[in-house]
Amino acid sequence: MEKDQLTFNDLPTVVGELCDRIASMENLLTEKLSKQYETKENTHVPMTVQEACNYLKMPLSTFYYKVKKDDIPVIKQGKHLYIYRDELDRWLESSRKNPAPQSFEDENESLLASHRRKPNPKLVAMEKTDTIILSPEELAAYMAESTISVTSTYEHSPVVLMVDDTIIGTLGNFSASIGKAKSKKTFNVSAIVASALNNSTVLHYRSTFPENKRKILYIDTEQGRYHCQQVLKRILRLADLPEYKNPDNLIMLALRKFSPKLRLAIVEQAIGIIPDLGLVIIDGIRDFLYDINSSSESTDIISKFMQWTDDRQIHIHTVLHQNKNDEHARGHIGTELNNKAETIMQVEVDKEDKAVSVVEAVHIRDREFEPFAFRINEEAMPEPVESYLPKEKKTGRPTKGPFDPDKEIPKNVHRPALDTVFANGNISNYDDYIERLKEGYGLQGIKLGYNKAVKVATLLSDERMVIKEGKDYAFNPEYHY
């Protein structure tokens, strides 16, 4: 009703409408105020480690691992750890790929927090500790989680990889391929991945991954992006899949340019977030370590493998070189693999036909499979050698060839050894020279008898590392070897 059309007779109606509107506004204001001041549930309450694990539905071992990485915010009181529930919720939210929209109150809180004084990072760092001391209650929880009962029912690890009818891989375990340089280890691994892509048979590998474990993660630490792409195309051809599009269930990461520590962090993240993951290929494990002979580094890496495979129920297959002069896997990490892996397969160039590579079991929990062979065809693809007949294995330790100082003594050993040999100047007598060689190389960890020292002397002369000056033997520091 327009104001200029109001009459005295309209006044009761207008007043009534006005009262209705005022009442409606009062109700709306009351509702808003009640929501604003309603009592919220207090979630800033401490939880024990076991309560937090139950809340997160997370194994105790995984929880402590994340605490050690400073992922989960914890408070340490004496020997006990506590976690506030609201901080735990915020930690969960922080892992979202797409953050949830904030409420009006949360946005205001975030705005105010951005203007607050930041804590001193040096003081924060001082408060952190690398050592977590577990309480008796927490250790008891670990024991309860690890106790095996004769009356309980445990699932058998699902079989996912086989060679013919022999089991080489199950979920919750890891295996490895070892071999000398250029033995075609990566071609062999390509066949394993191609088999897993389609749950089919490639070469002699047969895969049976469950439907919820069909994703594959392939990690290459040695090759550049171009050569990794060639490996990816080879896998697709072996699996009879098109090369013009990326497969739905295979992810390949080339980590050559990163440090060992960063490689490990990337792999751990990938294993943690990829859904339906069943198989992880790591080619090669050596590049996760700074020192291949470090017992602590090796133990840490193998412990990671055991944790990843158990927590995610996946199978990891890794690749490692063998020593140049024997059949053992390289370094302390090779020893740890031999002790803990479900299966160790050796890929070796055939001694009679260098174009053929032979695959056989070195350590295996199931019965040994019949060794098989493959060659690389004109299309750079591995194909089986059906006519291959396995060689009869010799009993006892393998016979060792004659001592070859050029192959068996590392090049970086010669200079410090010769510095010791010629510390007092030239040597005039051959027998003295041989004895000094034995002493000098012995200090570098190379034990030489008389005959071996003579061969070393011949090498030093041939490579002009030691020269004759008249009747004297003299060190040539300008040598190139």
Stockholm file with secondary structure:
# STOCKHOLM 1.0

chainA/1-481         MEKDQLTFNDLPTVVGELCDRIASMENLLTEKLSKQYETKENTHVPMTVQEACNYLKMPLSTFYYKVKKDDIPVIKQGKHLYIYRDELDRWLESSRKNPAPQSFEDENESLLASHRRKPNPKLVAMEKTDTIILSPEELAAYMAESTISVTSTYEHSPVVLMVDDTIIGTLGNFSASIGKAKSKKTFNVSAIVASALNNSTVLHYRSTFPENKRKILYIDTEQGRYHCQQVLKRILRLADLPEYKNPDNLIMLALRKFSPKLRLAIVEQAIGIIPDLGLVIIDGIRDFLYDINSSSESTDIISKFMQWTDDRQIHIHTVLHQNKNDEHARGHIGTELNNKAETIMQVEVDKEDKAVSVVEAVHIRDREFEPFAFRINEEAMPEPVESYLPKEKKTGRPTKGPFDPDKEIPKNVHRPALDTVFANGNISNYDDYIERLKEGYGLQGIKLGYNKAVKVATLLSDERMVIKEGKDYAFNPEYHY
#=GR chainA/1-481 SS CCGGGCCGGGHHHHHHHHHHHHHHHHHHHHHHHHHHTSCCCCCCCEEEHHHHHHHHTCCHHHHHHHHHTTCSCCEEETTEEEEEHHHHHHHHHHTCSSCCCCCHHHHHHHHHHTTSCCCCHHHHHHHCCSCCCCCHHHHHHHHHHHCCCTTSCCCCCCEEEEETTEEEEETTEEEEEEECTTSCHHHHHHHHHHHHHHTCEETTEEECCCGGGCEEEEEESSSCHHHHHHHHHHHHHHTTCCSSSCCTTEEEEECTTSCHHHHHHHHHHHHHHCTTEEEEEEECGGGGCSCTTCHHHHHHHHHHHHHHHHHHTCEEEEEEEBCSSSSSBSHHHHHHHHHHCSEEEEEEECSSCTTEEEEEEEEESSCCCCCEEEEECTTSCEEECTTCCCCCCCSSSCCCCCCCHHHHSCHHHHHHHHHHHTTTSCBCCHHHHHHHHHHHHHTTTCCCCHHHHHHHHHHHHHTTSEEEETTEEEECTTCCC
#=GC SS_cons         CCGGGCCGGGHHHHHHHHHHHHHHHHHHHHHHHHHHTSCCCCCCCEEEHHHHHHHHTCCHHHHHHHHHTTCSCCEEETTEEEEEHHHHHHHHHHTCSSCCCCCHHHHHHHHHHTTSCCCCHHHHHHHCCSCCCCCHHHHHHHHHHHCCCTTSCCCCCCEEEEETTEEEEETTEEEEEEECTTSCHHHHHHHHHHHHHHTCEETTEEECCCGGGCEEEEEESSSCHHHHHHHHHHHHHHTTCCSSSCCTTEEEEECTTSCHHHHHHHHHHHHHHCTTEEEEEEECGGGGCSCTTCHHHHHHHHHHHHHHHHHHTCEEEEEEEBCSSSSSBSHHHHHHHHHHCSEEEEEEECSSCTTEEEEEEEEESSCCCCCEEEEECTTSCEEECTTCCCCCCCSSSCCCCCCCHHHHSCHHHHHHHHHHHTTTSCBCCHHHHHHHHHHHHHTTTCCCCHHHHHHHHHHHHHTTSEEEETTEEEECTTCCC
//
